[in-house]
Amino acid sequence: MVDVLLNRDMRGGDVPSFRATDLDPPGGSHPAAWADLWRFALAFDPDRFREGTGQVLDPVADLERVRRDPSAGALGAHHLTTLRSALWAIFWETGQGASVDPQTVRLIDALLDAMYADVTGGAARPLSGPPAAEPGIGLFGASIGEGQHRFWFHTQTSLSRLDIYDRVAGLLLREIDREFILSALYLYPPAYSMEKDGRPMHVFMLLLVTRGGPEDSASRRLPEQYTRLTRLAVGALGTEAPGV
């Protein structure tokens, strides 16, 4: 779980320094930045706050309150607890950060600006450029056929995403049975854990076809071929991760 960050301990450096509006939507090519943002959101714990202060919070109501007027001046009038409670609520309202609409993305930036100003005596949040993108690599199987399979793993060693893709592709091409063709292989942007030091999960899409077409007798062996090849890839490069 994410370590709790108490209001009294928060410093300007704890607030993410990138703009959410500069990021691709969740599921796009900035997964590390979204993970950092949601870790920051979850560093506030309404239950822990209640235990420490005796004050019961309503994060949904706090989110509605800041949505009424998300201007910088209006948000600056709210207590830091309300701002953090609203950001915590956004994470859960959006399916644990899975789908965030543009209006909510703008609100996230306004909340971060207001939090930074609160803990620094009114200073403006210093902004870095957008984090490095981590786009998908390869041919997306769903665009050329049906029946594709996904598999995923954590790498055992530190490898670049391109190295991971190249090694998986090379292994599959070497090990695939002659009756089958590797039609598509795609590496999604990595999935990052909410654990600060958690290893990213690498998710592949694999599409196989038989050389003789869908009516070929080898088509009955497709499930077996998918299972064999994906197990080889996971065993060679990493450890299997929980399902996605």
C-alpha positions in Angstrom: 0.0 0.0 0.0 1.0 3.7 -0.4 2.5 5.3 2.7 0.2 7.9 4.3 1.4 11.5 4.0 0.0 13.7 6.8 -0.9 17.3 6.0 1.6 18.5 8.5 4.4 16.6 6.8 3.6 17.6 3.2 6.1 19.8 1.4 6.0 21.4 -2.0 8.3 18.6 -3.4 5.6 16.0 -2.6 3.2 17.5 -5.1 3.6 16.2 -8.7 5.4 18.8 -10.9 3.9 17.9 -14.2 0.5 19.0 -15.6 -2.1 16.3 -16.0 -3.3 18.2 -19.1 0.0 17.4 -20.7 -0.5 13.7 -20.4 -2.2 11.2 -22.6 -5.4 9.9 -21.0 -5.0 6.9 -18.7 -4.2 3.8 -20.7 -2.1 5.9 -23.1 1.6 6.5 -23.2 2.2 8.2 -19.8 1.4 5.4 -17.4 4.3 6.2 -15.0 3.1 9.8 -14.5 -0.5 8.7 -13.8 0.8 6.1 -11.3 2.8 8.9 -9.6 -0.3 11.1 -9.5 -2.5 8.4 -8.0 0.1 7.4 -5.4 0.1 11.0 -4.3 -3.8 11.0 -4.2 -3.8 7.7 -2.1 -1.2 9.1 0.3 -4.3 10.8 1.9 -6.4 8.3 3.8 -9.9 9.5 5.1 -10.0 6.6 7.6 -6.6 7.5 9.0 -7.6 11.1 9.1 -10.8 10.2 11.1 -8.7 8.1 13.5 -6.3 10.9 14.1 -8.7 13.8 14.4 -12.1 12.4 15.1 -13.4 14.2 12.1 -15.5 12.2 9.6 -14.9 13.2 6.0 -17.2 12.9 3.0 -14.8 12.8 0.0 -17.7 12.7 -2.5 -19.1 15.9 -1.1 -15.7 17.5 -1.0 -15.3 16.7 -4.7 -18.7 18.2 -5.6 -17.7 21.3 -3.5 -14.5 22.0 -5.5 -16.2 21.2 -8.8 -18.7 24.1 -8.2 -15.8 26.6 -8.8 -12.5 25.1 -9.8 -10.8 28.5 -10.4 -7.5 29.1 -8.7 -8.9 31.7 -6.3 -11.8 29.6 -5.2 -9.8 26.4 -4.6 -7.3 28.4 -2.6 -10.0 29.2 -0.1 -10.5 25.5 0.7 -8.6 23.7 3.5 -5.8 21.4 2.4 -7.8 18.4 3.8 -10.7 19.2 1.4 -8.4 19.5 -1.6 -6.7 16.1 -0.8 -10.1 14.5 0.0 -11.4 15.6 -3.4 -8.4 14.2 -5.3 -8.7 10.9 -3.4 -12.4 10.8 -4.5 -11.4 11.4 -8.1 -9.3 8.3 -8.1 -12.2 6.1 -7.0 -14.8 7.9 -9.1 -12.8 7.3 -12.2 -12.5 3.5 -11.7 -9.2 3.8 -9.8 -7.9 6.3 -12.3 -8.8 4.2 -15.4 -10.9 6.8 -17.2 -10.6 10.6 -16.7 -12.5 13.1 -18.8 -10.8 16.4 -19.9 -12.8 18.5 -17.4 -11.7 16.3 -14.5 -8.1 16.4 -15.8 -8.2 20.2 -15.6 -9.6 20.0 -12.1 -6.8 17.7 -11.1 -4.2 20.4 -12.1 -6.1 23.1 -10.3 -6.2 20.9 -7.1 -2.4 20.3 -7.4 -1.8 24.0 -7.9 -3.9 24.9 -4.8 -2.2 22.2 -2.7 1.3 23.4 -3.6 0.3 27.0 -2.8 -1.1 25.9 0.6 2.1 24.1 1.7 4.5 26.8 0.4 2.9 29.9 1.5 1.3 30.8 -1.8 4.0 29.9 -4.3 3.2 28.8 -7.8 3.7 25.1 -8.5 7.0 24.8 -10.5 6.3 22.7 -13.6 8.5 20.3 -15.4 7.9 19.2 -18.9 5.7 16.1 -19.7 7.3 12.9 -18.5 8.8 10.6 -21.2 6.2 8.8 -23.2 6.0 5.0 -23.2 3.9 4.2 -26.2 2.8 0.8 -27.4 5.3 -1.2 -29.5 4.5 -3.5 -32.5 1.5 -4.4 -34.5 -1.9 -4.3 -32.7 -3.5 -7.6 -33.4 -7.1 -6.5 -33.0 -6.7 -4.3 -36.1 -6.0 -7.3 -38.4 -7.7 -10.3 -36.9 -9.6 -12.0 -34.1 -8.8 -14.5 -31.4 -5.7 -12.7 -30.1 -4.4 -13.6 -26.6 -2.8 -11.5 -23.9 0.0 -12.5 -21.5 1.9 -10.5 -19.0 4.9 -10.6 -16.6 7.3 -8.7 -14.4 10.8 -8.7 -15.8 13.5 -10.4 -13.7 16.2 -7.9 -14.8 16.3 -4.3 -15.9 15.6 -4.2 -19.6 14.3 -1.5 -21.9 10.9 -2.0 -23.3 12.3 -2.3 -26.8 14.7 -5.0 -25.5 11.8 -6.8 -23.9 9.8 -6.7 -27.2 12.7 -7.8 -29.3 13.5 -10.8 -27.0 9.9 -11.9 -26.9 9.5 -11.6 -30.7 12.7 -13.5 -31.3 11.7 -16.3 -28.9 8.3 -16.7 -30.5 9.7 -16.7 -34.0 12.2 -19.4 -33.0 9.8 -21.6 -31.1 6.6 -21.4 -33.1 5.5 -24.6 -34.8 5.8 -24.6 -38.6 2.0 -24.9 -39.1 1.5 -21.4 -37.6 2.4 -17.8 -38.4 3.1 -15.1 -35.9 0.6 -12.6 -37.3 0.9 -9.8 -34.8 2.7 -9.0 -31.5 2.0 -5.8 -29.5 3.5 -4.5 -26.3 1.1 -2.2 -24.4 2.3 0.7 -22.3 3.5 -0.7 -19.0 1.1 -1.0 -16.0 2.6 0.5 -12.8 1.8 -0.7 -9.3 0.5 1.7 -6.7 3.5 0.5 -4.6 6.2 3.2 -5.0 9.0 0.7 -5.8 6.8 -1.9 -7.5 8.0 -3.3 -10.8 6.0 -2.4 -13.9 4.0 -5.1 -15.5 4.5 -5.7 -19.2 1.4 -6.8 -21.2 1.6 -8.4 -24.7 -1.0 -9.1 -27.3 -0.3 -12.1 -29.5 -2.1 -13.2 -32.6 -1.4 -16.5 -34.3 -2.9 -17.9 -37.6 -2.5 -21.2 -39.3 -0.7 -21.4 -42.6 -3.7 -23.2 -44.1 -6.3 -20.8 -43.0 -9.2 -21.1 -40.4 -10.4 -24.5 -41.8 -6.9 -26.1 -41.6 -6.7 -29.0 -39.2 -3.9 -27.2 -37.3 -6.5 -24.6 -36.1 -7.6 -27.1 -33.4 -4.1 -26.8 -32.0 -4.2 -23.0 -31.7 -5.1 -22.9 -28.0 -2.3 -25.3 -27.2 0.2 -23.2 -29.3 -0.8 -20.0 -27.5 -0.4 -21.7 -24.1 3.0 -23.1 -25.0 4.5 -20.0 -26.5 3.2 -17.6 -23.8 4.6 -19.9 -21.1 8.0 -19.9 -22.8 8.0 -16.1 -23.0 7.0 -15.6 -19.4 9.5 -18.2 -18.2 12.4 -16.8 -20.2 12.0 -13.1 -19.4 10.2 -12.7 -16.1 7.8 -13.9 -13.5 4.0 -14.1 -14.1 2.1 -11.2 -12.7 -1.5 -11.2 -11.4 -4.2 -11.0 -14.1 -5.1 -7.7 -15.7 
